[in-house]
């Protein structure tokens, strides 16, 4: 079991780094989630995943969206299937939405204001996801 866990950790490390290298903070525990999400201002939460739509659509679109003039003040991520308790705690903030990974949430002053679920990611053009995110940034984030 130890070897399997080590292999998984090595396999998903590049998936983590795709977000952390552009400024995302990984939230690994429920306590870290609770410390980060009620923050004042805007927080983008990426529920990361190993699936193809995360790799080919969600992560690249989220990274590209951060090239906008207006962006969230805080960037955080949880990894579905890896830090299960942290992911479950983050999803508690996504009131009215079923668990979905990948997914992207924009939280303002501790309240969910915009959500992109997996079904809105799968089969989409990456730039339509970028536009969805940047429109939300323009609406909810400080200029």
C-alpha positions in Angstrom: 0.0 0.0 0.0 2.8 2.4 0.8 4.3 1.9 -2.7 1.0 2.6 -4.3 0.5 5.8 -2.3 4.0 6.9 -3.2 3.4 6.2 -6.9 0.1 8.2 -6.8 1.8 11.1 -5.1 4.5 11.2 -7.7 2.0 10.9 -10.5 -0.2 13.7 -9.4 2.6 16.1 -8.3 2.7 17.8 -11.8 -1.1 18.3 -11.5 -0.6 20.1 -8.2 2.2 22.2 -9.5 0.3 23.4 -12.5 -1.7 25.4 -10.0 0.8 26.1 -7.2 3.4 27.6 -9.6 0.9 30.3 -10.5 0.1 31.2 -6.9 -2.5 28.7 -5.7 -2.2 27.6 -2.1 -3.0 24.0 -1.5 -5.5 23.4 1.3 -4.7 20.0 2.8 -6.9 19.8 5.9 -10.4 20.9 6.8 -8.9 23.4 9.2 -6.9 25.0 6.4 -10.1 25.2 4.4 -12.0 26.9 7.2 -9.1 29.4 7.7 -9.0 30.3 4.1 -12.6 30.4 2.8 -14.3 32.8 5.1 -11.6 35.4 4.2 -12.6 38.9 3.3 -12.3 39.7 -0.4 -12.5 37.2 -3.2 -11.1 33.7 -3.2 -11.0 31.4 -6.2 -11.2 27.7 -5.2 -10.2 25.1 -7.7 -11.3 21.5 -6.9 -8.5 19.7 -8.7 -8.8 16.2 -10.2 -6.8 13.6 -12.1 -9.5 13.3 -14.8 -8.9 14.4 -18.4 -11.3 17.4 -18.3 -9.2 18.7 -15.4 -6.0 18.3 -17.3 -7.2 19.4 -20.7 -9.7 22.0 -19.8 -10.1 23.1 -16.2 -6.5 23.7 -15.0 -5.4 25.4 -18.3 -8.5 27.6 -18.3 -8.1 28.6 -14.7 -4.4 29.4 -15.2 -5.2 31.4 -18.4 -8.0 33.3 -16.6 -5.5 34.8 -14.2 -4.0 36.8 -17.0 -7.0 39.0 -16.8 -6.7 42.6 -15.5 -9.0 41.8 -12.6 -8.5 38.6 -10.6 -9.4 37.2 -7.2 -7.3 38.2 -4.3 -6.8 34.7 -3.0 -6.2 31.4 -4.9 -6.6 28.1 -3.2 -7.0 24.5 -4.3 -8.1 21.2 -2.9 -7.5 17.9 -4.6 -10.5 15.6 -4.9 -9.7 11.9 -4.2 -6.4 12.9 -2.4 -7.2 15.2 0.5 -10.7 13.9 0.9 -11.5 15.6 4.2 -10.3 19.0 2.9 -12.3 18.6 -0.3 -15.4 17.7 1.6 -15.0 20.7 3.8 -14.5 23.0 0.8 -17.6 21.6 -0.7 -19.6 22.6 2.4 -19.1 26.2 1.2 -20.6 25.4 -2.2 -24.2 25.6 -1.0 -26.8 24.3 -3.4 -24.3 22.4 -5.6 -23.6 18.7 -5.7 -20.0 17.5 -5.3 -18.2 17.9 -8.6 -14.7 17.5 -9.7 -13.1 19.3 -11.3 -15.0 22.5 -10.4 -14.2 26.1 -9.7 -15.8 28.3 -7.2 -15.5 32.1 -6.6 -16.2 33.1 -3.0 -16.6 36.7 -1.9 -16.5 37.7 1.7 -17.1 34.0 2.7 -20.1 33.5 0.4 -20.3 31.6 -2.9 -21.0 34.0 -5.8 -20.0 31.9 -8.8 -19.7 28.2 -9.5 -18.5 26.2 -12.5 -19.3 22.5 -12.2 -17.9 19.6 -14.1 -20.8 19.4 -16.5 -20.0 23.0 -17.5 -16.3 22.1 -18.1 -16.6 18.8 -20.0 -16.8 19.2 -23.7 -16.3 23.0 -23.6 -13.8 25.0 -25.5 -11.1 26.1 -23.0 -11.6 29.8 -23.9 -15.3 29.6 -23.1 -14.3 28.5 -19.5 -11.8 31.4 -19.4 -14.5 33.8 -20.5 -16.9 32.4 -17.8 -14.2 33.0 -15.1 -13.1 36.4 -16.3 -16.7 37.6 -16.5 -17.1 36.5 -12.9 -13.9 38.3 -11.9 -15.1 41.5 -13.6 -18.4 41.3 -11.7 -17.2 40.3 -8.2 -13.5 41.2 -7.8 -12.0 44.5 -7.0 -10.5 46.4 -9.9 
